[in-house]
Amino acid sequence: MVIKVFLASSSGSTAIKKKQQDVVAFLEALKVDYTQLDIACNEENRMWMRQNVPEEKKPANGIPLPPQIFNEESYCGDYDTFFDAKEDNLVYSFLGLPPPPGSKQANAEEEQEEADDDREEEDLQSEEEEELRQLEEEEEAEVQEEEEEDLEEPQEEEAE
């Protein structure tokens, strides 16, 4: 899977340039395989990007600005969603990639799985304890019934 980052090589906006540099630098730091696609020099890239950003993710004017990030054909998000994922240590999830072993995200997912496993184990243990408690109550009720029956039998014999 190749990450596609749509950029504008000749943007007049320093804010856009800074955002593009931030995305590229972070992907390089993570050693993520990605391709830069220029929308300023290539009309096909510009049209593909505009057509494939989901309607609900487009700004009010309908024209998404770079950087826009895709995993192959699947839309990941824009700079703001990338930044949020970066802040939450969820960049690999954002990109639709498995986190490498030892990464913060992999460790967090592993801890979550362990917590889920512990919860399942506790739930099973609670269910077993509940079943055992019910069985003990049933046995106790049966013993009481037998004792009551034993007490009633001699009284019946005395009456005869």
TORKOL-4160 file (C-alpha; in steps of 0.2 Angstrom, whole numbers, padded with zeros to 4 digits, m for minus):
160
<pt num="1" X="0000" Y="0000" Z="0000"/>
<pt num="2" X="0007" Y="0017" Z="m0005"/>
<pt num="3" X="0002" Y="0033" Z="0004"/>
<pt num="4" X="m0002" Y="0047" Z="m0009"/>
<pt num="5" X="0001" Y="0065" Z="m0003"/>
<pt num="6" X="m0006" Y="0078" Z="m0015"/>
<pt num="7" X="0004" Y="0094" Z="m0014"/>
<pt num="8" X="0005" Y="0110" Z="m0023"/>
<pt num="9" X="0024" Y="0113" Z="m0028"/>
<pt num="10" X="0020" Y="0132" Z="m0032"/>
<pt num="11" X="0008" Y="0137" Z="m0019"/>
<pt num="12" X="0008" Y="0155" Z="m0014"/>
<pt num="13" X="0002" Y="0152" Z="0003"/>
<pt num="14" X="0015" Y="0150" Z="0016"/>
<pt num="15" X="0002" Y="0141" Z="0027"/>
<pt num="16" X="0000" Y="0127" Z="0014"/>
<pt num="17" X="0018" Y="0125" Z="0011"/>
<pt num="18" X="0021" Y="0123" Z="0030"/>
<pt num="19" X="0007" Y="0110" Z="0031"/>
<pt num="20" X="0014" Y="0101" Z="0016"/>
<pt num="21" X="0032" Y="0101" Z="0023"/>
<pt num="22" X="0025" Y="0095" Z="0040"/>
<pt num="23" X="0016" Y="0080" Z="0033"/>
<pt num="24" X="0031" Y="0075" Z="0022"/>
<pt num="25" X="0044" Y="0077" Z="0036"/>
<pt num="26" X="0033" Y="0066" Z="0048"/>
<pt num="27" X="0030" Y="0052" Z="0035"/>
<pt num="28" X="0049" Y="0052" Z="0031"/>
<pt num="29" X="0053" Y="0051" Z="0050"/>
<pt num="30" X="0041" Y="0036" Z="0052"/>
<pt num="31" X="0049" Y="0029" Z="0036"/>
<pt num="32" X="0032" Y="0027" Z="0028"/>
<pt num="33" X="0032" Y="0023" Z="0010"/>
<pt num="34" X="0023" Y="0037" Z="0001"/>
<pt num="35" X="0022" Y="0046" Z="m0016"/>
<pt num="36" X="0020" Y="0065" Z="m0018"/>
<pt num="37" X="0008" Y="0070" Z="m0032"/>
<pt num="38" X="0009" Y="0088" Z="m0038"/>
<pt num="39" X="m0008" Y="0096" Z="m0041"/>
<pt num="40" X="0000" Y="0113" Z="m0047"/>
<pt num="41" X="0009" Y="0105" Z="m0062"/>
<pt num="42" X="m0002" Y="0091" Z="m0066"/>
<pt num="43" X="m0020" Y="0093" Z="m0070"/>
<pt num="44" X="m0024" Y="0075" Z="m0069"/>
<pt num="45" X="m0018" Y="0074" Z="m0051"/>
<pt num="46" X="m0028" Y="0090" Z="m0047"/>
<pt num="47" X="m0044" Y="0083" Z="m0054"/>
<pt num="48" X="m0042" Y="0066" Z="m0046"/>
<pt num="49" X="m0039" Y="0073" Z="m0029"/>
<pt num="50" X="m0054" Y="0085" Z="m0031"/>
<pt num="51" X="m0065" Y="0070" Z="m0036"/>
<pt num="52" X="m0060" Y="0058" Z="m0023"/>
<pt num="53" X="m0061" Y="0069" Z="m0007"/>
<pt num="54" X="m0078" Y="0065" Z="0000"/>
<pt num="55" X="m0091" Y="0078" Z="m0001"/>
<pt num="56" X="m0093" Y="0080" Z="0017"/>
<pt num="57" X="m0074" Y="0083" Z="0019"/>
<pt num="58" X="m0073" Y="0097" Z="0006"/>
<pt num="59" X="m0073" Y="0115" Z="0012"/>
<pt num="60" X="m0088" Y="0127" Z="0009"/>
<pt num="61" X="m0082" Y="0132" Z="m0008"/>
<pt num="62" X="m0080" Y="0114" Z="m0013"/>
<pt num="63" X="m0062" Y="0114" Z="m0018"/>
<pt num="64" X="m0051" Y="0105" Z="m0006"/>
<pt num="65" X="m0033" Y="0112" Z="m0003"/>
<pt num="66" X="m0017" Y="0102" Z="m0001"/>
<pt num="67" X="m0011" Y="0093" Z="0007"/>
<pt num="68" X="m0024" Y="0079" Z="0005"/>
<pt num="69" X="m0019" Y="0061" Z="0010"/>
<pt num="70" X="m0024" Y="0045" Z="0002"/>
<pt num="71" X="m0020" Y="0026" Z="0005"/>
<pt num="72" X="m0020" Y="0021" Z="m0013"/>
<pt num="73" X="m0038" Y="0025" Z="m0018"/>
<pt num="74" X="m0045" Y="0027" Z="0000"/>
<pt num="75" X="m0046" Y="0045" Z="0007"/>
<pt num="76" X="m0037" Y="0047" Z="0024"/>
<pt num="77" X="m0039" Y="0065" Z="0027"/>
<pt num="78" X="m0032" Y="0083" Z="0026"/>
<pt num="79" X="m0019" Y="0091" Z="0036"/>
<pt num="80" X="m0030" Y="0095" Z="0051"/>
<pt num="81" X="m0036" Y="0076" Z="0053"/>
<pt num="82" X="m0017" Y="0071" Z="0050"/>
<pt num="83" X="m0012" Y="0083" Z="0064"/>
<pt num="84" X="m0025" Y="0076" Z="0076"/>
<pt num="85" X="m0020" Y="0059" Z="0072"/>
<pt num="86" X="m0001" Y="0064" Z="0075"/>
<pt num="87" X="m0006" Y="0072" Z="0092"/>
<pt num="88" X="m0015" Y="0056" Z="0097"/>
<pt num="89" X="m0001" Y="0044" Z="0091"/>
<pt num="90" X="m0014" Y="0036" Z="0079"/>
<pt num="91" X="m0005" Y="0041" Z="0062"/>
<pt num="92" X="m0004" Y="0023" Z="0057"/>
<pt num="93" X="m0023" Y="0020" Z="0059"/>
<pt num="94" X="m0026" Y="0037" Z="0051"/>
<pt num="95" X="m0016" Y="0031" Z="0036"/>
<pt num="96" X="m0024" Y="0013" Z="0036"/>
<pt num="97" X="m0007" Y="0005" Z="0040"/>
<pt num="98" X="m0003" Y="m0008" Z="0053"/>
<pt num="99" X="0009" Y="0000" Z="0066"/>
<pt num="100" X="0026" Y="m0007" Z="0067"/>
<pt num="101" X="0031" Y="m0017" Z="0082"/>
<pt num="102" X="0038" Y="m0006" Z="0096"/>
<pt num="103" X="0029" Y="0010" Z="0090"/>
<pt num="104" X="0018" Y="0020" Z="0103"/>
<pt num="105" X="0003" Y="0015" Z="0093"/>
<pt num="106" X="0007" Y="m0003" Z="0093"/>
<pt num="107" X="0011" Y="m0003" Z="0111"/>
<pt num="108" X="m0006" Y="0006" Z="0115"/>
<pt num="109" X="m0015" Y="m0007" Z="0104"/>
<pt num="110" X="m0006" Y="m0021" Z="0113"/>
<pt num="111" X="m0011" Y="m0013" Z="0130"/>
<pt num="112" X="m0029" Y="m0011" Z="0124"/>
<pt num="113" X="m0029" Y="m0030" Z="0119"/>
<pt num="114" X="m0022" Y="m0035" Z="0135"/>
<pt num="115" X="m0035" Y="m0025" Z="0145"/>
<pt num="116" X="m0049" Y="m0032" Z="0134"/>
<pt num="117" X="m0043" Y="m0050" Z="0137"/>
<pt num="118" X="m0042" Y="m0046" Z="0156"/>
<pt num="119" X="m0060" Y="m0039" Z="0155"/>
<pt num="120" X="m0066" Y="m0055" Z="0146"/>
<pt num="121" X="m0057" Y="m0066" Z="0159"/>
<pt num="122" X="m0065" Y="m0056" Z="0173"/>
<pt num="123" X="m0082" Y="m0058" Z="0165"/>
<pt num="124" X="m0080" Y="m0077" Z="0163"/>
<pt num="125" X="m0074" Y="m0078" Z="0181"/>
<pt num="126" X="m0089" Y="m0068" Z="0187"/>
<pt num="127" X="m0101" Y="m0079" Z="0177"/>
<pt num="128" X="m0093" Y="m0095" Z="0184"/>
<pt num="129" X="m0094" Y="m0087" Z="0202"/>
<pt num="130" X="m0112" Y="m0083" Z="0199"/>
<pt num="131" X="m0116" Y="m0100" Z="0192"/>
<pt num="132" X="m0107" Y="m0108" Z="0207"/>
<pt num="133" X="m0117" Y="m0097" Z="0219"/>
<pt num="134" X="m0133" Y="m0102" Z="0211"/>
<pt num="135" X="m0129" Y="m0121" Z="0212"/>
<pt num="136" X="m0125" Y="m0119" Z="0231"/>
<pt num="137" X="m0141" Y="m0110" Z="0234"/>
<pt num="138" X="m0151" Y="m0124" Z="0225"/>
<pt num="139" X="m0141" Y="m0137" Z="0235"/>
<pt num="140" X="m0145" Y="m0128" Z="0251"/>
<pt num="141" X="m0163" Y="m0127" Z="0246"/>
<pt num="142" X="m0164" Y="m0145" Z="0242"/>
<pt num="143" X="m0156" Y="m0149" Z="0259"/>
<pt num="144" X="m0168" Y="m0138" Z="0268"/>
<pt num="145" X="m0183" Y="m0147" Z="0260"/>
<pt num="146" X="m0176" Y="m0164" Z="0264"/>
<pt num="147" X="m0174" Y="m0159" Z="0282"/>
<pt num="148" X="m0191" Y="m0152" Z="0283"/>
<pt num="149" X="m0198" Y="m0168" Z="0275"/>
<pt num="150" X="m0188" Y="m0178" Z="0288"/>
<pt num="151" X="m0196" Y="m0168" Z="0302"/>
<pt num="152" X="m0213" Y="m0170" Z="0295"/>
<pt num="153" X="m0212" Y="m0189" Z="0293"/>
<pt num="154" X="m0210" Y="m0194" Z="0312"/>
<pt num="155" X="m0225" Y="m0182" Z="0317"/>
<pt num="156" X="m0236" Y="m0192" Z="0304"/>
<pt num="157" X="m0230" Y="m0208" Z="0312"/>
<pt num="158" X="m0234" Y="m0202" Z="0330"/>
<pt num="159" X="m0251" Y="m0197" Z="0324"/>
<pt num="160" X="m0255" Y="m0215" Z="0319"/>
